[in-house]
Amino acid sequence: MRQMTLLILTLLMLGAAPLHAAEAGLEKFMTGFDYATRKDMKIDSKTLIPLLKSGKAQLIDIRFKEENATWKVNPSISIPLNELPRRLNEIDKTKIVVTACPHKDRATIAMVYLRAHGINAKYLTDGLTGLVENLRGDAAKDLVDALAAQK
């Protein structure tokens, strides 16, 4: 019986380790929050587009599946906010990760979650609506050509 109790306690502790690490990451983010962090956690579309062109950023569209099925913004990876915890392995941690939704409410939540997991994340301040506004005509063609050249 004692061995069974030890086994259960060990399994519970191992299962709680990722959650504890995320809590520690959130604690570190919160206690270290200052004006520099406040500035660093944000990015606008005009700053993001050159980073996408150069392959230095990854755009994560965190809208619900139904929203994404209605309209898509490339080049983004669709990971709905409620799926983010189980899909962290799809995120390229070598790049600046930019979370986006139409405005910025869910993107901000996703950015905090990713930073709590040690990922260099920012949220798109002007949202996907701002991004599409900045990707019309020649700007869209330039981005598509730059992305094709990366392959």
BADRENTI-947007 format. One record per residue: x, y, z of N, C-alpha, C, CB in turn; residue in one letter; chain. Coordinates in Angstrom, 3 decimals, decimal comma. Glycine has a CB too. Example, Ala and Ser with C-alpha at 12.3 -4.5 7.8 and 13.67 -1.06 7.14 Angstrom:
2
13,190|-5,690|7,800|12,300|-4,500|7,800|13,200|-3,300|7,800|11,308|-4,473|9,046|A|A
12,850|-2,250|7,080|13,670|-1,060|7,140|12,900|0,030|7,870|14,084|-0,598|5,725|S|A
***
This chain:
151
0,823|-1,196|0,000|0,000|0,000|0,000|0,865|1,257|0,000|-0,935|0,000|1,206|M|A
1,942|1,212|0,789|2,838|2,365|0,851|3,477|2,635|-0,514|3,929|2,137|1,913|R|A
3,867|1,554|-1,213|4,465|1,719|-2,535|3,463|2,327|-3,520|4,974|0,368|-3,062|Q|A
2,217|1,915|-3,404|1,190|2,455|-4,280|0,995|3,948|-4,008|-0,136|1,692|-4,093|M|A
0,986|4,335|-2,749|0,835|5,736|-2,379|1,999|6,556|-2,920|0,739|5,885|-0,853|T|A
3,213|6,038|-2,791|4,388|6,737|-3,318|4,322|6,867|-4,830|5,666|6,008|-2,917|L|A
3,860|5,816|-5,490|3,734|5,857|-6,940|2,722|6,917|-7,365|3,325|4,483|-7,481|L|A
1,586|6,962|-6,716|0,550|7,947|-7,044|1,061|9,359|-6,806|-0,721|7,696|-6,214|I|A
1,731|9,567|-5,677|2,275|10,889|-5,375|3,319|11,308|-6,409|2,889|10,903|-3,973|L|A
4,167|10,373|-6,812|5,186|10,664|-7,817|4,543|11,034|-9,143|6,122|9,466|-8,001|T|A
3,549|10,262|-9,567|2,858|10,554|-10,819|2,151|11,903|-10,769|1,855|9,456|-11,135|L|A
1,532|12,205|-9,645|0,880|13,503|-9,497|1,886|14,639|-9,582|0,128|13,571|-8,175|L|A
3,033|14,460|-8,959|4,066|15,502|-8,995|4,611|15,675|-10,397|5,206|15,168|-8,030|M|A
4,812|14,582|-11,122|5,317|14,669|-12,490|4,297|15,323|-13,409|5,682|13,281|-13,014|L|A
3,041|15,012|-13,212|1,992|15,617|-14,019|1,838|17,097|-13,748|0,688|14,923|-13,774|G|A
2,156|17,526|-12,548|2,019|18,933|-12,186|3,234|19,758|-12,594|1,793|19,061|-10,697|A|A
4,311|19,112|-12,985|5,539|19,836|-13,305|5,358|20,867|-14,417|6,612|18,860|-13,700|A|A
4,717|20,519|-15,555|4,546|21,541|-16,595|3,707|22,726|-16,120|3,902|20,925|-17,825|P|A
2,670|22,445|-15,357|1,845|23,525|-14,844|2,658|24,396|-13,899|0,602|22,970|-14,135|L|A
3,438|23,782|-13,045|4,260|24,539|-12,106|5,272|25,405|-12,863|4,988|23,585|-11,130|H|A
5,845|24,860|-13,920|6,811|25,624|-14,714|6,127|26,835|-15,354|7,454|24,727|-15,806|A|A
4,913|26,637|-15,861|4,181|27,757|-16,465|3,831|28,800|-15,413|2,901|27,257|-17,160|A|A
3,434|28,339|-14,234|3,131|29,275|-13,150|4,379|30,075|-12,780|2,588|28,521|-11,912|E|A
5,525|29,398|-12,733|6,780|30,083|-12,420|7,115|31,088|-13,526|7,937|29,058|-12,246|A|A
6,846|30,708|-14,793|7,092|31,618|-15,910|6,192|32,843|-15,849|6,889|30,896|-17,229|G|A
4,939|32,633|-15,458|4,011|33,754|-15,329|4,427|34,647|-14,170|2,569|33,250|-15,129|L|A
4,837|34,026|-13,088|5,306|34,789|-11,926|6,520|35,645|-12,311|5,668|33,832|-10,752|E|A
7,443|35,064|-13,065|8,635|35,791|-13,508|8,249|36,951|-14,434|9,613|34,833|-14,229|K|A
7,321|36,687|-15,354|6,860|37,732|-16,272|6,209|38,872|-15,502|5,870|37,153|-17,299|F|A
5,356|38,533|-14,551|4,625|39,555|-13,795|5,555|40,374|-12,900|3,533|38,902|-12,946|M|A
6,441|39,714|-12,181|7,311|40,444|-11,255|8,390|41,244|-11,986|7,964|39,474|-10,279|T|A
8,717|40,832|-13,201|9,718|41,558|-13,981|9,115|42,584|-14,931|10,548|40,587|-14,763|G|A
7,794|42,730|-14,869|7,110|43,634|-15,800|7,494|45,083|-15,526|5,583|43,464|-15,697|F|A
7,955|45,761|-16,572|8,341|47,168|-16,465|8,029|47,858|-17,788|9,857|47,317|-16,100|D|A
8,462|49,091|-17,937|8,168|49,834|-19,161|8,800|49,190|-20,397|8,654|51,266|-19,025|Y|A
9,977|48,622|-20,238|10,634|47,963|-21,377|9,834|46,733|-21,816|12,088|47,555|-21,008|A|A
9,350|45,958|-20,847|8,532|44,781|-21,166|7,248|45,208|-21,847|8,215|43,968|-19,895|T|A
6,635|46,265|-21,325|5,388|46,780|-21,898|5,580|47,135|-23,367|4,898|48,012|-21,114|R|A
6,712|47,735|-23,686|7,003|48,103|-25,070|7,338|46,863|-25,904|8,166|49,111|-25,123|K|A
8,110|45,928|-25,317|8,587|44,752|-26,039|7,475|43,769|-26,385|9,637|44,052|-25,226|D|A
6,385|43,765|-25,640|5,333|42,771|-25,871|4,402|43,153|-27,016|4,523|42,576|-24,610|M|A
4,608|44,331|-27,607|3,729|44,838|-28,661|4,473|44,940|-29,993|3,159|46,209|-28,268|K|A
3,712|44,775|-31,065|4,251|45,000|-32,401|3,084|45,428|-33,293|4,971|43,708|-32,964|I|A
3,345|46,345|-34,208|2,292|46,745|-35,138|2,565|46,118|-36,509|2,205|48,300|-35,245|D|A
1,589|46,196|-37,381|1,691|45,559|-38,697|2,850|46,074|-39,533|0,416|45,760|-39,454|S|A
3,085|47,381|-39,483|4,170|47,949|-40,287|5,537|47,440|-39,845|4,139|49,467|-40,207|K|A
5,683|47,107|-38,572|6,934|46,542|-38,066|6,984|45,039|-38,325|7,088|46,829|-36,560|T|A
5,827|44,382|-38,269|5,755|42,927|-38,470|6,057|42,514|-39,902|4,384|42,420|-38,083|L|A
5,543|43,230|-40,869|5,670|42,807|-42,273|7,123|42,570|-42,693|5,046|43,852|-43,184|I|A
8,074|43,471|-42,401|9,469|43,176|-42,754|10,028|41,930|-42,029|10,340|44,387|-42,429|P|A
9,578|41,690|-40,804|10,028|40,498|-40,077|9,490|39,225|-40,722|9,588|40,568|-38,609|L|A
8,261|39,267|-41,216|7,706|38,120|-41,939|8,464|37,903|-43,243|6,200|38,327|-42,221|L|A
8,754|38,996|-43,948|9,490|38,897|-45,215|10,861|38,266|-45,029|9,644|40,273|-45,844|K|A
11,502|38,577|-43,919|12,855|38,067|-43,675|12,859|36,711|-42,958|13,643|39,077|-42,856|S|A
11,688|36,200|-42,627|11,613|34,902|-41,958|11,950|34,946|-40,487|12,519|33,945|-42,626|G|A
11,938|36,123|-39,889|12,311|36,262|-38,482|11,121|36,186|-37,531|13,026|37,565|-38,277|K|A
9,907|36,149|-38,080|8,712|36,115|-37,233|7,760|35,027|-37,701|8,002|37,479|-37,236|A|A
6,975|34,537|-36,759|5,913|33,578|-37,049|4,602|34,189|-36,555|6,191|32,176|-36,372|Q|A
3,604|34,240|-37,418|2,310|34,819|-37,080|1,349|33,708|-36,685|1,743|35,640|-38,263|L|A
0,773|33,826|-35,498|-0,188|32,848|-35,005|-1,562|33,512|-34,938|0,238|32,292|-33,606|I|A
-2,489|32,999|-35,728|-3,873|33,474|-35,749|-4,617|32,678|-34,681|-4,543|33,304|-37,186|D|A
-5,021|33,338|-33,610|-5,606|32,617|-32,476|-7,139|32,714|-32,435|-5,028|33,155|-31,176|I|A
-7,736|33,073|-33,565|-9,199|33,120|-33,643|-9,794|31,708|-33,606|-9,645|33,853|-34,928|R|A
-11,084|31,625|-33,324|-11,796|30,349|-33,357|-11,755|29,756|-34,762|-13,256|30,529|-32,893|F|A
-11,890|28,434|-34,848|-11,854|27,737|-36,144|-12,871|28,313|-37,127|-12,118|26,241|-35,947|K|A
-14,059|28,615|-36,621|-15,105|29,137|-37,499|-14,723|30,492|-38,092|-16,419|29,259|-36,735|E|A
-14,084|31,324|-37,300|-13,628|32,618|-37,812|-12,572|32,418|-38,888|-13,070|33,490|-36,672|E|A
-11,647|31,503|-38,634|-10,579|31,247|-39,594|-11,125|30,638|-40,877|-9,527|30,328|-38,985|N|A
-12,170|29,823|-40,761|-12,781|29,225|-41,954|-13,450|30,288|-42,816|-13,805|28,153|-41,554|A|A
-13,880|31,374|-42,200|-14,544|32,448|-42,932|-13,549|33,302|-43,702|-15,341|33,320|-41,977|T|A
-12,431|33,660|-43,052|-11,382|34,417|-43,742|-10,032|34,136|-43,095|-11,689|35,936|-43,716|W|A
-9,040|34,005|-43,940|-7,687|33,669|-43,507|-6,736|34,823|-43,803|-7,200|32,380|-44,198|K|A
-5,688|34,886|-43,011|-4,631|35,859|-43,244|-3,328|35,079|-43,358|-4,564|36,939|-42,095|V|A
-2,723|35,165|-44,526|-1,443|34,487|-44,715|-0,317|35,489|-44,581|-1,382|33,784|-46,088|N|A
0,822|35,120|-44,133|1,188|33,774|-43,728|0,969|33,597|-42,229|2,649|33,477|-44,098|P|A
-0,069|32,937|-41,852|-0,300|32,674|-40,431|-0,589|31,205|-40,221|-1,459|33,530|-39,891|S|A
-0,367|30,792|-39,002|-0,724|29,442|-38,577|-1,943|29,607|-37,684|0,476|28,703|-37,826|I|A
-2,985|28,849|-37,964|-4,195|28,931|-37,163|-4,078|28,011|-35,950|-5,435|28,565|-38,007|S|A
-3,993|28,626|-34,782|-4,036|27,881|-33,521|-5,014|28,640|-32,619|-2,582|27,743|-32,848|I|A
-6,283|28,215|-32,589|-7,245|28,911|-31,738|-6,763|28,990|-30,292|-8,599|28,214|-31,795|P|A
-7,106|30,084|-29,636|-6,651|30,318|-28,266|-6,923|29,128|-27,361|-7,318|31,552|-27,698|L|A
-8,104|28,523|-27,484|-8,435|27,401|-26,605|-7,688|26,117|-26,955|-9,913|27,143|-26,653|N|A
-6,938|26,091|-28,057|-6,116|24,941|-28,426|-4,627|25,187|-28,175|-6,340|24,595|-29,887|E|A
-4,272|26,405|-27,827|-2,870|26,787|-27,687|-2,088|25,893|-26,709|-2,787|28,223|-27,232|L|A
-2,619|25,577|-25,539|-1,835|24,757|-24,605|-1,403|23,401|-25,165|-2,628|24,533|-23,359|P|A
-2,239|22,771|-25,963|-1,872|21,444|-26,474|-1,168|21,496|-27,832|-3,110|20,581|-26,585|R|A
-0,987|22,698|-28,388|-0,353|22,815|-29,702|0,928|23,652|-29,671|-1,329|23,423|-30,688|R|A
1,525|23,774|-28,492|2,766|24,550|-28,360|3,878|24,025|-29,261|3,235|24,538|-26,916|L|A
3,850|22,721|-29,542|4,907|22,117|-30,372|4,892|22,624|-31,816|4,761|20,602|-30,370|N|A
3,818|23,292|-32,240|3,736|23,826|-33,601|4,368|25,207|-33,733|2,294|23,890|-34,041|E|A
4,801|25,751|-32,622|5,349|27,106|-32,618|6,862|27,052|-32,797|4,984|27,844|-31,308|I|A
7,364|27,874|-33,705|8,801|27,946|-33,957|9,432|28,884|-32,924|9,095|28,438|-35,419|D|A
10,031|28,304|-31,921|10,588|29,075|-30,809|11,871|29,811|-31,169|10,849|28,166|-29,645|K|A
12,371|29,604|-32,408|13,562|30,327|-32,850|13,203|31,679|-33,454|14,340|29,495|-33,864|T|A
11,909|31,929|-33,616|11,452|33,178|-34,227|10,695|34,035|-33,212|10,559|32,885|-35,446|K|A
10,470|35,276|-33,571|9,573|36,133|-32,794|8,167|35,642|-33,113|9,762|37,689|-33,139|I|A
7,438|35,256|-32,102|6,089|34,741|-32,290|5,112|35,891|-32,061|5,793|33,539|-31,323|V|A
4,271|36,152|-33,062|3,311|37,247|-32,979|1,907|36,653|-32,979|3,495|38,257|-34,159|V|A
1,179|36,925|-31,912|-0,195|36,440|-31,804|-1,142|37,505|-32,335|-0,547|36,073|-30,336|T|A
-2,202|37,056|-33,008|-3,116|38,016|-33,629|-4,545|37,500|-33,644|-2,668|38,331|-35,048|A|A
-5,451|38,440|-33,516|-6,887|38,230|-33,686|-7,398|39,505|-34,360|-7,634|37,935|-32,289|C|A
-8,686|39,644|-34,632|-9,121|40,843|-35,351|-8,720|42,159|-34,669|-10,613|40,808|-35,515|P|A
-8,734|42,188|-33,383|-8,359|43,416|-32,683|-7,128|43,117|-31,829|-9,545|43,960|-31,800|H|A
-7,275|42,828|-30,553|-6,086|42,430|-29,780|-6,403|41,760|-28,459|-5,236|43,624|-29,517|K|A
-7,660|41,567|-28,115|-8,007|41,006|-26,816|-7,475|39,581|-26,631|-9,509|41,017|-26,640|D|A
-7,807|38,669|-27,528|-7,337|37,282|-27,412|-5,843|37,176|-27,692|-8,111|36,374|-28,372|R|A
-5,344|38,034|-28,568|-3,914|38,018|-28,880|-3,085|38,356|-27,648|-3,601|39,004|-30,014|A|A
-3,592|39,261|-26,831|-2,882|39,631|-25,601|-2,835|38,449|-24,633|-3,560|40,847|-24,927|T|A
-3,948|37,744|-24,491|-3,992|36,569|-23,614|-2,988|35,528|-24,107|-5,429|35,963|-23,563|I|A
-2,983|35,273|-25,410|-2,062|34,283|-25,983|-0,610|34,690|-25,775|-2,340|34,098|-27,477|A|A
-0,311|35,978|-25,943|1,059|36,457|-25,745|1,521|36,205|-24,314|1,158|37,954|-26,077|M|A
0,674|36,509|-23,334|1,042|36,286|-21,928|1,265|34,797|-21,688|-0,058|36,833|-20,970|V|A
0,393|33,959|-22,215|0,535|32,507|-22,053|1,868|32,025|-22,629|-0,639|31,769|-22,738|Y|A
2,188|32,480|-23,839|3,441|32,043|-24,475|4,658|32,549|-23,718|3,499|32,526|-25,925|L|A
4,627|33,782|-23,267|5,751|34,315|-22,489|5,920|33,553|-21,176|5,546|35,814|-22,203|R|A
4,809|33,120|-20,590|4,888|32,316|-19,365|5,567|30,979|-19,633|3,485|32,085|-18,780|A|A
5,557|30,554|-20,893|6,221|29,310|-21,283|7,599|29,572|-21,899|5,346|28,536|-22,272|H|A
8,124|30,772|-21,720|9,479|31,079|-22,155|9,616|31,370|-23,638|10,366|29,960|-21,804|G|A
8,521|31,652|-24,317|8,551|31,917|-25,755|8,549|33,429|-25,995|7,338|31,245|-26,469|I|A
9,424|33,883|-26,868|9,516|35,304|-27,211|8,293|35,678|-28,052|10,852|35,618|-27,985|N|A
7,262|36,158|-27,381|5,995|36,454|-28,052|5,628|37,927|-27,925|4,876|35,589|-27,478|A|A
4,932|38,400|-28,936|4,392|39,755|-28,964|2,951|39,632|-29,454|5,252|40,722|-29,891|K|A
2,140|40,660|-29,209|0,811|40,663|-29,798|0,710|41,792|-30,812|-0,275|40,804|-28,709|Y|A
-0,096|41,568|-31,833|-0,269|42,522|-32,918|-1,230|43,615|-32,464|-0,792|41,820|-34,204|L|A
-0,703|44,827|-32,269|-1,491|45,902|-31,673|-2,643|46,375|-32,559|-0,597|47,064|-31,360|T|A
-2,465|46,338|-33,864|-3,547|46,760|-34,741|-4,357|45,583|-35,271|-2,991|47,556|-35,895|D|A
-4,070|44,403|-34,754|-4,858|43,219|-35,075|-4,776|42,800|-36,531|-6,276|43,457|-34,719|G|A
-5,484|41,723|-36,827|-5,504|41,220|-38,196|-6,153|42,216|-39,153|-6,240|39,890|-38,254|L|A
-7,093|42,996|-38,644|-7,722|44,003|-39,511|-6,701|45,064|-39,924|-8,924|44,670|-38,792|T|A
-5,810|45,426|-39,017|-4,749|46,371|-39,359|-3,741|45,761|-40,316|-4,043|46,846|-38,104|G|A
-3,452|44,471|-40,126|-2,501|43,795|-41,002|-3,027|43,739|-42,437|-2,213|42,377|-40,485|L|A
-4,286|43,339|-42,615|-4,809|43,266|-43,984|-4,893|44,649|-44,625|-6,192|42,606|-43,989|V|A
-5,107|45,653|-43,824|-5,122|47,026|-44,350|-3,736|47,403|-44,905|-5,552|48,031|-43,238|E|A
-2,688|46,867|-44,274|-1,313|47,164|-44,705|-0,787|46,187|-45,752|-0,391|47,154|-43,510|N|A
-1,603|45,212|-46,133|-1,183|44,231|-47,133|-2,092|44,281|-48,359|-1,183|42,819|-46,531|L|A
-2,223|45,451|-48,924|-3,023|45,597|-50,135|-2,108|45,901|-51,312|-4,086|46,711|-49,967|R|A
-2,520|45,456|-52,479|-1,798|45,782|-53,709|-0,348|45,329|-53,696|-1,849|47,257|-53,947|G|A
0,546|46,281|-53,970|1,970|45,962|-54,072|2,541|45,385|-52,772|2,747|47,205|-54,460|D|A
2,031|45,843|-51,642|2,527|45,331|-50,352|2,246|43,840|-50,219|1,879|46,096|-49,178|A|A
1,081|43,403|-50,675|0,740|41,981|-50,643|1,662|41,190|-51,568|-0,733|41,767|-51,046|A|A
1,868|41,704|-52,770|2,748|41,028|-53,735|4,171|40,932|-53,193|2,747|41,773|-55,088|K|A
4,673|41,996|-52,615|6,029|41,994|-52,056|6,174|40,922|-50,969|6,372|43,384|-51,478|D|A
5,173|40,801|-50,113|5,231|39,795|-49,051|5,196|38,387|-49,635|4,068|39,986|-48,064|L|A
4,291|38,142|-50,570|4,185|36,817|-51,196|5,496|36,460|-51,894|3,007|36,778|-52,209|V|A
6,086|37,401|-52,609|7,360|37,136|-53,296|8,473|36,842|-52,305|7,752|38,326|-54,175|D|A
8,524|37,592|-51,207|9,568|37,367|-50,196|9,411|36,006|-49,539|9,530|38,468|-49,130|A|A
8,175|35,611|-49,260|7,930|34,299|-48,644|8,285|33,176|-49,603|6,462|34,170|-48,208|L|A
7,993|33,353|-50,888|8,336|32,333|-51,894|9,852|32,179|-52,006|7,736|32,704|-53,276|A|A
10,572|33,272|-51,864|12,035|33,220|-51,948|12,661|32,490|-50,761|12,599|34,629|-52,033|A|A
11,935|32,427|-49,637|12,442|31,731|-48,453|12,414|30,215|-48,617|11,633|32,127|-47,232|Q|A
11,576|29,733|-49,504|11,392|28,268|-49,669|12,457|27,647|-50,494|10,068|27,962|-50,291|K|A
***
